[in-house]
Amino acid sequence: MKFLLTLATFALAQSAFAFPTAPFDALKTTIEHSEKSTQAETYDFEGIIKLNNCSGSLIRFQGQPTSSKAVVLTNGHCYSAGVFGGMMKPGEVIYNKTISRDMKIFNKDMKTFPVKATRVLYGTMTDTDIALYELSESYDSIMSKYKIEPFSLDTVRPFEGTNIDIVSGYWERGYSCAIDAFIFNLKEEGYTFKDSIRYTDGCATVGGTSGSPIISRGTRSVIAINNTANESGKKCTMNNPCEINEQGAITVLRDKKYGQQTYNIYSCLRPDFNIDLSIPGCVLPKPRN
């Protein structure tokens, strides 16, 4: 059975659920809204991913052959297929794990098509908040069947002041703002994220936008990933991350939204574009023995 979500319930859902909790199963829900054509004209949906509990994007590493199995980028806290997530523990790493997970992919006109993930290449909520899924199909296959090109994952750290779009497959809408600042440590309950990205006002992200790509405006380059926000002004609690500087001083900014770096994934890529955590210089967290 599919559920219909109107704009009225959309507004209610945004206020009734704490970030980053997604309020419904997006793969079983049809969102009806009058702004769909405007969203498609304003934001680049080609390659955006809808998960049941989050958003994501079809990304290709720079130089990666299009004959390779396609890769989806989302948050580590989106790893569980349950609607309400099932977050990994601090320090936990998922690496090269066989799974089966349904997703939907958007074309430029916001029409969706089914795709299936068969492997988690890497996932963690330590230092960053990322999960990389390998799909059952190659980039070439997806292009041939659906005429959908992947986004390119940028290789360098983004810059303060960069204009960005955050595009959510879950909510089928985008947000526009800029990179406001980089946060030395962002602490959310037991989780600590390093070198986090704080946005300027304008990207009013809500639950379900987790995992949305942060796109350098006017390009198809993914420069980071959306992951959390301080919802109610509390200090360093779940859904209320606090900022910690190099000296250990804590700052709480209510309603501020944050994302995580993704360029550092390249430090762990082999020449064949597989992730290898044993590579010298790999900065991604490793599984605990």
Backbone as CSV, one residue per row, in Angstrom:
resi,resn,N_x,N_y,N_z,CA_x,CA_y,CA_z,C_x,C_y,C_z
1,MET,0.846,-1.199,0.000,0.000,0.000,0.000,0.874,1.239,0.000
2,LYS,0.525,2.223,-0.830,1.266,3.483,-0.856,0.459,4.556,-0.139
3,PHE,1.186,5.445,0.531,0.544,6.522,1.258,0.761,7.820,0.494
4,LEU,-0.226,8.706,0.540,-0.156,9.979,-0.158,0.186,11.069,0.831
5,LEU,1.212,11.857,0.526,1.611,12.954,1.395,1.342,14.265,0.677
6,THR,0.509,15.111,1.252,0.200,16.407,0.664,1.086,17.478,1.268
7,LEU,1.002,18.691,0.743,1.795,19.788,1.293,1.434,20.071,2.741
8,ALA,0.164,19.895,3.100,-0.242,20.160,4.481,0.431,19.199,5.443
9,THR,0.405,17.913,5.106,1.058,16.948,5.985,2.561,17.076,5.907
10,PHE,3.072,17.567,4.778,4.498,17.841,4.635,4.937,18.848,5.698
11,ALA,4.158,19.928,5.848,4.489,20.948,6.835,4.400,20.398,8.245
12,LEU,3.376,19.575,8.500,3.232,18.970,9.820,4.387,18.046,10.125
13,ALA,4.782,17.251,9.136,5.872,16.298,9.342,7.159,17.002,9.694
14,GLN,7.389,18.159,9.100,8.615,18.878,9.385,8.678,19.323,10.837
15,SER,7.527,19.690,11.407,7.528,20.204,12.763,7.373,19.127,13.816
16,ALA,6.892,17.947,13.410,6.538,16.932,14.394,7.654,15.952,14.685
17,PHE,8.691,15.935,13.866,9.732,14.933,14.039,11.091,15.584,14.192
18,ALA,11.877,15.051,15.087,13.204,15.593,15.358,14.171,15.208,14.251
19,PHE,14.997,16.151,13.871,16.051,15.864,12.901,17.057,14.939,13.557
20,PRO,17.592,13.918,12.915,17.408,13.605,11.510,16.352,12.545,11.222
21,THR,15.405,12.337,12.116,14.427,11.273,11.908,13.538,11.553,10.711
22,ALA,13.375,10.558,9.854,12.483,10.666,8.704,11.090,10.186,9.112
23,PRO,10.037,10.938,8.813,8.717,10.630,9.358,7.920,9.556,8.636
24,PHE,8.374,9.078,7.463,7.602,8.065,6.747,8.543,7.307,5.813
25,ASP,8.060,6.186,5.298,8.818,5.383,4.343,8.643,5.996,2.963
26,ALA,9.676,6.650,2.462,9.561,7.398,1.205,9.385,6.497,-0.010
27,LEU,9.790,5.230,0.090,9.634,4.327,-1.042,8.202,3.817,-1.178
28,LYS,7.387,4.031,-0.142,5.991,3.605,-0.166,5.040,4.798,-0.150
29,THR,5.587,5.983,-0.390,4.809,7.203,-0.257,4.893,8.029,-1.525
30,THR,3.776,8.565,-1.941,3.751,9.494,-3.074,3.556,10.900,-2.546
31,ILE,4.485,11.786,-2.880,4.378,13.179,-2.456,3.680,13.966,-3.555
32,GLU,2.553,14.571,-3.222,1.834,15.398,-4.179,2.047,16.866,-3.829
33,HIS,2.662,17.610,-4.731,2.811,19.035,-4.500,2.875,19.780,-5.831
34,SER,2.457,21.032,-5.806,2.333,21.824,-7.025,3.661,22.409,-7.477
35,GLU,4.725,22.252,-6.671,5.999,22.880,-6.982,6.958,21.948,-7.708
36,LYS,6.488,20.785,-8.129,7.389,19.796,-8.696,8.115,20.322,-9.933
37,SER,7.387,20.976,-10.830,8.022,21.495,-12.044,9.013,22.593,-11.700
38,THR,8.675,23.409,-10.703,9.593,24.468,-10.277,10.847,23.888,-9.662
39,GLN,10.688,22.841,-8.860,11.848,22.185,-8.258,12.763,21.609,-9.338
40,ALA,12.168,20.978,-10.350,12.958,20.390,-11.432,13.697,21.446,-12.232
41,GLU,13.111,22.625,-12.355,13.753,23.713,-13.089,14.845,24.386,-12.265
42,THR,14.646,24.423,-10.943,15.574,25.155,-10.065,16.758,24.305,-9.638
43,TYR,16.523,23.014,-9.412,17.558,22.131,-8.872,17.842,20.966,-9.814
44,ASP,19.057,20.454,-9.729,19.502,19.359,-10.585,19.204,18.031,-9.895
45,PHE,18.136,17.363,-10.321,17.718,16.103,-9.708,18.308,14.882,-10.401
46,GLU,18.965,15.042,-11.512,19.496,13.894,-12.235,20.554,13.182,-11.392
47,GLY,20.249,11.952,-10.978,21.167,11.191,-10.145,20.894,11.297,-8.658
48,ILE,19.882,12.066,-8.263,19.500,12.134,-6.846,18.810,10.816,-6.459
49,ILE,19.067,10.372,-5.246,18.567,9.089,-4.745,17.532,9.287,-3.638
50,LYS,16.472,8.493,-3.723,15.467,8.424,-2.659,15.632,7.091,-1.938
51,LEU,15.931,7.134,-0.649,15.916,5.950,0.196,14.632,5.965,1.004
52,ASN,14.314,4.860,1.660,13.086,4.847,2.447,13.153,5.817,3.622
53,ASN,14.364,6.074,4.137,14.491,6.897,5.339,15.404,8.110,5.168
54,CYS,15.963,8.291,3.987,16.949,9.352,3.792,17.033,9.734,2.318
55,SER,17.996,10.574,2.025,18.308,10.977,0.660,19.728,10.540,0.323
56,GLY,20.094,10.638,-0.946,21.442,10.277,-1.363,21.706,10.760,-2.774
57,SER,22.830,10.332,-3.339,23.178,10.726,-4.699,24.014,9.643,-5.366
58,LEU,23.821,9.508,-6.667,24.653,8.633,-7.483,25.932,9.397,-7.791
59,ILE,27.073,8.893,-7.288,28.333,9.608,-7.488,29.339,8.708,-8.209
60,ARG,30.236,9.349,-8.923,31.337,8.627,-9.567,32.636,9.289,-9.157
61,PHE,33.599,8.470,-8.767,34.912,9.000,-8.419,35.593,9.516,-9.683
62,GLN,36.340,10.581,-9.545,37.003,11.160,-10.707,37.965,10.145,-11.328
63,GLY,37.789,9.908,-12.631,38.618,8.947,-13.347,38.077,7.536,-13.347
64,GLN,37.001,7.287,-12.598,36.446,5.938,-12.504,35.783,5.536,-13.814
65,PRO,36.053,4.347,-14.338,35.426,3.913,-15.593,33.908,3.828,-15.447
66,THR,33.196,4.189,-16.510,31.735,4.118,-16.477,31.233,2.681,-16.529
67,SER,32.130,1.742,-16.823,31.756,0.320,-16.793,31.738,-0.239,-15.376
68,SER,32.203,0.551,-14.409,32.222,0.113,-13.008,30.820,0.036,-12.438
69,LYS,30.654,-0.795,-11.408,29.396,-0.792,-10.659,29.184,0.601,-10.068
70,ALA,27.956,1.093,-10.167,27.647,2.445,-9.714,27.663,2.539,-8.188
71,VAL,27.931,3.740,-7.683,28.070,3.980,-6.250,27.093,5.067,-5.809
72,VAL,26.433,4.840,-4.670,25.532,5.815,-4.055,26.144,6.299,-2.746
73,LEU,26.098,7.607,-2.543,26.589,8.236,-1.317,25.413,8.707,-0.476
74,THR,25.405,8.337,0.803,24.419,8.829,1.750,25.093,8.914,3.121
75,ASN,24.311,9.134,4.174,24.875,9.220,5.528,25.064,7.840,6.152
76,GLY,26.025,7.737,7.063,26.186,6.527,7.846,24.973,6.258,8.708
77,HIS,24.318,7.327,9.211,23.159,7.087,10.075,21.922,6.672,9.286
78,CYS,22.044,6.624,7.952,20.962,6.116,7.104,21.142,4.636,6.793
79,TYR,22.183,4.035,7.328,22.532,2.653,6.977,21.396,1.673,7.202
80,SER,20.705,1.737,8.327,19.596,0.822,8.576,18.489,1.070,7.575
81,ALA,17.881,0.004,7.086,16.768,0.135,6.142,15.466,0.492,6.835
82,GLY,15.451,0.501,8.163,14.238,0.861,8.881,13.901,2.329,8.692
83,VAL,12.620,2.654,8.710,12.184,4.032,8.479,12.827,4.990,9.471
84,PHE,12.967,4.565,10.705,13.486,5.444,11.732,14.984,5.238,11.965
85,GLY,15.664,4.714,10.978,17.108,4.572,11.074,17.509,3.434,11.987
86,GLY,18.699,3.491,12.474,19.265,2.461,13.321,20.747,2.740,13.352
87,MET,21.110,3.816,14.022,22.442,4.375,13.881,23.549,3.467,14.403
88,MET,24.672,3.503,13.696,25.867,2.807,14.152,26.353,3.420,15.454
89,LYS,27.099,2.648,16.210,27.660,3.135,17.458,28.902,3.974,17.179
90,PRO,29.245,4.874,18.092,30.502,5.602,17.927,31.670,4.635,17.800
91,GLY,32.514,4.854,16.818,33.663,3.988,16.576,33.381,2.834,15.642
92,GLU,32.113,2.592,15.321,31.756,1.464,14.455,32.029,1.793,12.993
93,VAL,32.523,0.808,12.253,32.788,0.932,10.823,32.217,-0.293,10.118
94,ILE,31.490,-0.067,9.034,31.008,-1.146,8.178,31.844,-1.121,6.907
95,TYR,32.366,-2.268,6.539,33.328,-2.310,5.433,33.093,-3.540,4.564
96,ASN,32.785,-3.293,3.293,32.662,-4.366,2.309,31.656,-5.436,2.756
97,LYS,30.436,-4.991,3.028,29.399,-5.886,3.549,28.311,-6.119,2.498
98,THR,27.997,-7.369,2.237,26.936,-7.719,1.293,25.577,-7.423,1.911
99,ILE,24.734,-6.723,1.162,23.390,-6.367,1.635,22.437,-6.392,0.437
100,SER,21.188,-6.103,0.694,20.213,-5.885,-0.373,19.304,-4.751,0.069
101,ARG,19.323,-3.669,-0.701,18.529,-2.498,-0.304,17.964,-1.813,-1.545
102,ASP,16.657,-1.603,-1.529,15.992,-0.924,-2.636,16.125,0.592,-2.499
103,MET,16.261,1.236,-3.639,16.332,2.687,-3.716,15.615,3.124,-4.985
104,LYS,15.415,4.431,-5.124,14.908,5.001,-6.369,15.850,6.124,-6.811
105,ILE,15.992,6.255,-8.121,16.873,7.269,-8.672,16.063,8.213,-9.562
106,PHE,16.354,9.504,-9.470,15.645,10.519,-10.246,16.373,10.810,-11.555
107,ASN,15.574,11.098,-12.603,16.164,11.701,-13.785,15.972,13.213,-13.695
108,LYS,16.365,13.943,-14.731,16.328,15.406,-14.662,14.910,15.957,-14.560
109,ASP,13.910,15.159,-14.983,12.509,15.587,-14.910,11.828,15.121,-13.631
110,MET,12.612,14.573,-12.704,12.136,14.095,-11.407,11.282,12.840,-11.511
111,LYS,11.410,12.110,-12.602,10.812,10.786,-12.681,11.755,9.816,-12.003
112,THR,11.207,8.836,-11.259,12.053,7.906,-10.510,12.044,6.516,-11.131
113,PHE,13.163,5.809,-10.917,13.345,4.456,-11.409,13.970,3.617,-10.291
114,PRO,13.655,2.327,-10.224,14.191,1.481,-9.144,15.635,1.077,-9.392
115,VAL,16.431,1.098,-8.337,17.782,0.551,-8.353,17.974,-0.228,-7.057
116,LYS,18.954,-1.136,-7.048,19.182,-1.953,-5.858,20.650,-1.924,-5.472
117,ALA,20.899,-1.676,-4.188,22.252,-1.759,-3.644,22.515,-3.184,-3.189
118,THR,23.724,-3.680,-3.474,24.081,-5.051,-3.110,25.259,-5.133,-2.150
119,ARG,25.907,-3.990,-1.911,27.076,-4.026,-1.031,27.282,-2.659,-0.389
120,VAL,27.625,-2.662,0.890,28.097,-1.445,1.549,29.613,-1.435,1.417
121,LEU,30.121,-0.506,0.631,31.565,-0.400,0.466,32.222,0.120,1.740
122,TYR,31.538,1.110,2.381,32.085,1.705,3.603,30.984,2.492,4.283
123,GLY,30.985,2.458,5.608,30.048,3.260,6.368,30.563,3.532,7.760
124,THR,30.335,4.750,8.244,30.734,5.101,9.612,30.005,6.366,10.053
125,MET,29.940,6.562,11.354,29.484,7.816,11.951,30.558,8.377,12.873
126,THR,31.786,7.976,12.644,32.916,8.449,13.438,33.760,9.392,12.598
127,ASP,34.011,10.583,13.092,34.747,11.653,12.414,33.943,12.268,11.273
128,THR,33.162,11.454,10.590,32.293,11.914,9.517,31.009,11.103,9.588
129,ASP,30.136,11.245,8.594,28.849,10.543,8.611,28.524,10.137,7.175
130,ILE,29.135,9.032,6.723,28.994,8.628,5.333,28.710,7.130,5.211
131,ALA,28.016,6.783,4.135,27.874,5.390,3.718,27.939,5.362,2.202
132,LEU,28.741,4.462,1.677,28.883,4.275,0.240,28.314,2.911,-0.126
133,TYR,27.291,2.910,-0.979,26.650,1.684,-1.431,27.053,1.384,-2.870
134,GLU,27.324,0.118,-3.162,27.538,-0.304,-4.536,26.233,-0.866,-5.079
135,LEU,25.835,-0.416,-6.270,24.606,-0.887,-6.882,24.854,-2.147,-7.714
136,SER,23.774,-2.793,-8.099,23.881,-4.012,-8.903,24.207,-3.705,-10.359
137,GLU,24.033,-2.443,-10.757,24.240,-2.048,-12.144,25.437,-1.118,-12.286
138,SER,25.960,-1.051,-13.499,27.064,-0.133,-13.793,26.510,1.246,-14.161
139,TYR,27.403,2.236,-14.203,27.018,3.559,-14.673,26.516,3.492,-16.109
140,ASP,27.199,2.698,-16.923,26.788,2.550,-18.324,25.377,1.990,-18.426
141,SER,25.052,1.006,-17.590,23.728,0.402,-17.619,22.657,1.415,-17.223
142,ILE,22.924,2.180,-16.181,21.955,3.186,-15.722,21.764,4.262,-16.785
143,MET,22.837,4.653,-17.445,22.740,5.645,-18.516,21.945,5.088,-19.687
144,SER,22.196,3.836,-20.045,21.511,3.218,-21.175,20.015,3.055,-20.916
145,LYS,19.648,2.637,-19.708,18.252,2.373,-19.381,17.462,3.633,-19.049
146,TYR,18.096,4.557,-18.299,17.352,5.681,-17.742,17.847,7.050,-18.197
147,LYS,18.958,7.092,-18.935,19.560,8.361,-19.374,19.930,9.251,-18.179
148,ILE,20.542,8.615,-17.175,20.938,9.330,-15.953,22.443,9.253,-15.785
149,GLU,23.055,10.431,-15.677,24.487,10.535,-15.427,24.734,10.712,-13.931
150,PRO,25.855,10.202,-13.405,26.174,10.414,-11.987,26.731,11.811,-11.742
151,PHE,26.681,12.229,-10.495,27.432,13.401,-10.063,28.896,13.004,-9.922
152,SER,29.772,13.975,-9.955,31.196,13.742,-9.706,31.513,14.101,-8.262
153,LEU,32.207,13.220,-7.563,32.618,13.518,-6.189,33.914,14.313,-6.236
154,ASP,33.898,15.510,-5.666,35.064,16.399,-5.739,36.223,15.848,-4.912
155,THR,37.431,16.165,-5.350,38.639,15.621,-4.727,39.252,16.552,-3.693
156,VAL,38.744,17.783,-3.568,39.381,18.763,-2.688,38.394,19.285,-1.651
157,ARG,38.938,19.777,-0.560,38.125,20.377,0.503,37.450,21.632,-0.034
158,PRO,36.156,21.799,0.229,35.457,22.994,-0.270,35.917,24.257,0.439
159,PHE,35.459,25.391,-0.077,35.877,26.685,0.440,34.728,27.404,1.135
160,GLU,35.074,28.152,2.176,34.086,28.987,2.851,33.527,30.002,1.862
161,GLY,32.225,30.217,1.907,31.573,31.153,1.013,31.042,30.522,-0.269
162,THR,31.367,29.249,-0.522,30.883,28.577,-1.724,29.359,28.503,-1.717
163,ASN,28.734,28.914,-2.812,27.284,28.787,-2.944,26.931,27.324,-3.202
164,ILE,25.933,26.830,-2.488,25.609,25.399,-2.552,24.115,25.162,-2.720
165,ASP,23.814,24.001,-3.309,22.457,23.460,-3.339,22.465,22.127,-2.611
166,ILE,21.462,21.896,-1.795,21.269,20.622,-1.107,19.968,20.039,-1.644
167,VAL,20.057,18.899,-2.339,18.901,18.355,-3.043,18.475,17.037,-2.398
168,SER,17.243,16.999,-1.931,16.724,15.850,-1.192,15.807,14.992,-2.057
169,GLY,16.183,13.723,-2.212,15.310,12.781,-2.892,14.130,12.374,-2.034
170,TYR,14.341,12.313,-0.739,13.281,11.926,0.189,12.102,12.899,0.096
171,TRP,12.403,14.200,0.165,11.367,15.221,0.143,11.091,15.773,-1.253
172,GLU,11.909,15.389,-2.243,11.749,15.856,-3.619,11.791,17.381,-3.698
173,ARG,12.780,17.949,-3.023,12.942,19.399,-3.065,14.393,19.767,-2.759
174,GLY,14.748,20.994,-3.104,16.100,21.459,-2.860,16.143,22.681,-1.967
175,TYR,17.347,22.991,-1.499,17.596,24.144,-0.636,18.857,24.846,-1.142
176,SER,18.893,26.164,-1.030,20.047,26.935,-1.499,20.581,27.840,-0.398
177,CYS,21.895,27.850,-0.237,22.553,28.712,0.735,24.032,28.751,0.387
178,ALA,24.896,28.909,1.382,26.343,28.928,1.160,27.041,28.297,2.352
179,ILE,28.310,27.973,2.180,29.115,27.472,3.294,29.479,28.654,4.178
180,ASP,29.059,28.589,5.433,29.263,29.687,6.375,30.599,29.564,7.106
181,ALA,30.921,28.339,7.561,32.141,28.150,8.354,32.454,26.664,8.452
182,PHE,33.698,26.391,8.857,34.123,25.019,9.130,34.292,24.870,10.640
183,ILE,33.784,23.774,11.183,33.742,23.557,12.628,34.775,22.489,12.993
184,PHE,35.693,22.819,13.883,36.778,21.926,14.261,36.235,20.567,14.702
185,ASN,35.357,20.572,15.714,34.661,19.354,16.142,33.189,19.684,16.354
186,LEU,32.325,18.809,15.845,30.895,18.930,16.074,30.485,17.710,16.883
187,LYS,29.971,17.953,18.087,29.644,16.839,18.987,28.137,16.694,19.110
188,GLU,27.648,15.472,18.863,26.225,15.169,18.979,26.084,13.891,19.798
189,GLU,25.738,14.059,21.067,25.697,12.964,22.032,27.053,12.256,22.019
190,GLY,27.096,10.952,21.669,28.373,10.241,21.699,29.180,10.337,20.424
191,TYR,28.690,11.082,19.440,29.345,11.161,18.139,30.109,12.474,17.995
192,THR,31.295,12.387,17.401,32.088,13.580,17.117,32.449,13.583,15.643
193,PHE,32.101,14.680,14.954,32.404,14.851,13.543,33.475,15.928,13.401
194,LYS,34.457,15.672,12.555,35.600,16.572,12.401,35.474,17.437,11.158
195,ASP,35.872,18.707,11.284,35.902,19.635,10.155,34.537,19.726,9.476
196,SER,33.495,19.822,10.296,32.127,19.878,9.769,31.865,21.206,9.064
197,ILE,30.832,21.206,8.256,30.457,22.379,7.465,29.163,22.959,8.023
198,ARG,29.204,24.234,8.391,27.978,24.934,8.815,27.485,25.786,7.648
199,TYR,26.146,25.785,7.442,25.570,26.539,6.343,25.110,27.918,6.796
200,THR,24.998,28.826,5.839,24.300,30.080,6.088,22.802,29.787,6.132
201,ASP,22.030,30.750,6.617,20.579,30.590,6.639,20.075,30.464,5.201
202,GLY,19.060,29.650,5.021,18.503,29.430,3.687,18.327,27.958,3.406
203,CYS,19.220,27.139,3.920,19.090,25.688,3.769,18.374,25.140,4.992
204,ALA,17.052,25.248,4.981,16.236,24.844,6.129,15.955,23.350,6.068
205,THR,17.011,22.553,6.125,16.893,21.106,6.010,16.130,20.511,7.188
206,VAL,15.442,19.395,6.939,14.626,18.729,7.955,14.902,17.230,7.899
207,GLY,14.285,16.467,8.802,14.434,15.026,8.791,14.047,14.447,7.442
208,GLY,14.877,13.559,6.923,14.671,13.004,5.586,15.644,13.573,4.578
209,THR,16.175,14.774,4.857,17.198,15.349,3.979,18.581,14.787,4.290
210,SER,18.684,14.017,5.350,19.964,13.386,5.685,20.504,12.619,4.484
211,GLY,21.780,12.790,4.196,22.408,12.099,3.082,22.332,12.847,1.771
212,SER,21.594,13.957,1.747,21.513,14.747,0.518,22.888,15.277,0.141
213,PRO,23.203,15.277,-1.162,24.488,15.828,-1.561,24.521,17.337,-1.400
214,ILE,25.678,17.851,-1.027,25.933,19.284,-1.063,26.642,19.540,-2.382
215,ILE,25.971,20.254,-3.264,26.439,20.443,-4.633,26.920,21.878,-4.807
216,SER,28.097,22.044,-5.380,28.567,23.381,-5.725,27.634,23.936,-6.797
217,ARG,26.983,25.064,-6.478,25.919,25.561,-7.347,26.407,25.807,-8.775
218,GLY,25.590,25.367,-9.723,25.921,25.551,-11.122,26.815,24.469,-11.694
219,THR,27.107,23.440,-10.891,27.950,22.332,-11.331,27.232,21.017,-11.028
220,ARG,27.882,19.927,-11.409,27.414,18.600,-10.989,28.468,17.962,-10.095
221,SER,29.072,18.800,-9.262,30.136,18.360,-8.369,29.629,18.299,-6.935
222,VAL,29.665,17.098,-6.344,29.301,16.919,-4.938,30.531,17.226,-4.092
223,ILE,30.405,18.228,-3.214,31.561,18.681,-2.441,31.460,18.300,-0.961
224,ALA,30.313,17.771,-0.531,30.124,17.362,0.874,28.750,16.712,0.978
225,ILE,28.352,16.391,2.215,27.080,15.689,2.420,26.355,16.263,3.631
226,ASN,25.051,16.488,3.481,24.217,17.017,4.565,23.993,15.950,5.628
227,ASN,24.057,16.349,6.943,23.806,15.303,7.943,23.087,15.676,9.221
228,THR,23.116,16.914,9.706,22.479,17.140,11.004,22.140,18.610,11.206
229,ALA,21.507,18.909,12.352,21.115,20.276,12.693,20.856,20.357,14.188
230,ASN,21.016,21.556,14.743,20.642,21.782,16.142,19.192,22.227,16.154
231,GLU,18.332,21.372,16.666,16.893,21.597,16.554,16.313,22.499,17.636
232,SER,16.734,22.319,18.873,16.051,23.029,19.962,16.979,23.820,20.870
233,GLY,18.247,23.964,20.505,19.160,24.787,21.284,19.807,24.082,22.459
234,LYS,19.595,22.772,22.584,20.242,22.035,23.666,21.716,21.832,23.352
235,LYS,22.466,21.387,24.355,23.928,21.351,24.269,24.462,19.941,24.075
236,CYS,24.974,19.657,22.887,25.709,18.420,22.598,24.862,17.159,22.770
237,THR,23.551,17.251,22.553,22.673,16.097,22.688,22.224,15.637,21.297
238,MET,21.553,14.482,21.240,21.052,13.991,19.975,20.113,15.005,19.341
239,ASN,20.320,15.293,18.076,19.573,16.296,17.315,19.879,17.721,17.751
240,ASN,20.878,17.883,18.599,21.311,19.204,19.056,22.837,19.255,19.156
241,PRO,23.534,19.133,18.025,24.997,19.156,18.075,25.527,20.497,18.530
242,CYS,26.686,20.450,19.168,27.357,21.675,19.604,28.704,21.787,18.889
243,GLU,29.169,23.011,18.732,30.444,23.276,18.083,31.543,23.369,19.136
244,ILE,32.682,22.732,18.866,33.828,22.771,19.785,35.054,23.228,18.993
245,ASN,35.691,24.298,19.458,36.866,24.802,18.737,38.142,24.120,19.224
246,GLU,39.277,24.547,18.669,40.566,23.926,18.990,40.932,24.042,20.458
247,GLN,40.423,25.060,21.133,40.721,25.259,22.550,39.726,24.550,23.464
248,GLY,38.725,23.899,22.881,37.750,23.165,23.672,36.517,23.960,24.056
249,ALA,36.435,25.208,23.612,35.271,26.033,23.930,34.052,25.535,23.154
250,ILE,32.912,25.472,23.834,31.679,24.940,23.253,30.730,26.073,22.896
251,THR,30.167,26.004,21.688,29.171,26.970,21.221,27.936,26.220,20.758
252,VAL,26.762,26.705,21.173,25.493,26.115,20.753,24.745,27.141,19.907
253,LEU,24.389,26.757,18.697,23.675,27.643,17.782,22.385,26.954,17.341
254,ARG,21.289,27.385,17.914,20.005,26.766,17.599,19.634,26.999,16.133
255,ASP,19.068,25.973,15.514,18.575,25.992,14.130,19.681,26.001,13.079
256,LYS,20.930,25.896,13.493,22.000,25.829,12.497,22.087,24.407,11.918
257,LYS,22.408,24.355,10.637,22.448,23.095,9.898,23.887,22.784,9.506
258,TYR,24.186,21.471,9.390,25.580,21.065,9.196,25.701,19.930,8.179
259,GLY,26.879,19.870,7.574,27.230,18.778,6.680,28.625,18.281,6.978
260,GLN,29.033,17.214,6.266,30.332,16.590,6.507,31.162,16.515,5.228
261,GLN,32.478,16.459,5.422,33.414,16.398,4.305,33.346,15.041,3.602
262,THR,33.604,15.056,2.291,33.635,13.811,1.516,34.903,13.660,0.679
263,TYR,35.666,14.738,0.506,36.875,14.670,-0.325,37.879,13.656,0.232
264,ASN,37.846,13.461,1.557,38.827,12.572,2.196,38.608,11.097,1.863
265,ILE,37.492,10.756,1.218,37.286,9.378,0.756,38.396,8.982,-0.213
266,TYR,38.868,9.958,-0.985,39.896,9.672,-1.991,41.205,9.178,-1.365
267,SER,41.447,9.501,-0.101,42.689,9.066,0.545,42.737,7.554,0.727
268,CYS,41.586,6.890,0.564,41.504,5.446,0.790,41.136,4.671,-0.477
269,LEU,41.243,5.324,-1.635,40.901,4.663,-2.899,42.135,4.064,-3.558
270,ARG,42.023,2.814,-3.962,43.077,2.180,-4.752,42.963,2.633,-6.204
271,PRO,43.968,2.364,-7.015,43.888,2.723,-8.435,42.701,2.086,-9.157
272,ASP,42.185,0.948,-8.625,41.019,0.318,-9.244,39.710,0.857,-8.664
273,PHE,39.804,1.914,-7.842,38.671,2.639,-7.268,37.914,1.845,-6.208
274,ASN,38.535,0.806,-5.659,38.007,0.133,-4.493,38.571,0.784,-3.239
275,ILE,37.792,0.779,-2.168,38.248,1.358,-0.903,39.149,0.368,-0.187
276,ASP,40.311,0.855,0.227,41.294,0.039,0.939,41.771,0.838,2.143
277,LEU,41.317,0.440,3.328,41.626,1.192,4.546,43.069,1.023,4.990
278,SER,43.812,0.121,4.346,45.214,-0.095,4.719,46.181,0.769,3.915
279,ILE,45.667,1.544,2.970,46.524,2.411,2.159,47.211,3.437,3.053
280,PRO,48.534,3.624,2.910,49.206,4.682,3.678,48.564,6.042,3.392
281,GLY,48.240,6.764,4.441,47.600,8.072,4.287,46.090,8.037,4.298
282,CYS,45.494,6.840,4.355,44.032,6.731,4.436,43.566,7.325,5.761
283,VAL,42.651,8.307,5.674,42.216,9.007,6.885,40.840,8.560,7.385
284,LEU,40.159,7.706,6.636,38.858,7.228,7.120,39.047,6.300,8.318
285,PRO,38.138,6.363,9.299,38.237,5.468,10.442,38.227,4.005,10.024
286,LYS,39.008,3.202,10.760,39.120,1.764,10.472,38.279,0.967,11.484
287,PRO,37.885,-0.255,11.096,37.149,-1.108,12.047,38.022,-1.431,13.261
288,ARG,37.389,-1.513,14.396,38.110,-1.891,15.617,38.356,-3.387,15.605
289,ASN,39.510,-3.805,16.085,39.822,-5.244,16.149,39.085,-5.909,17.315
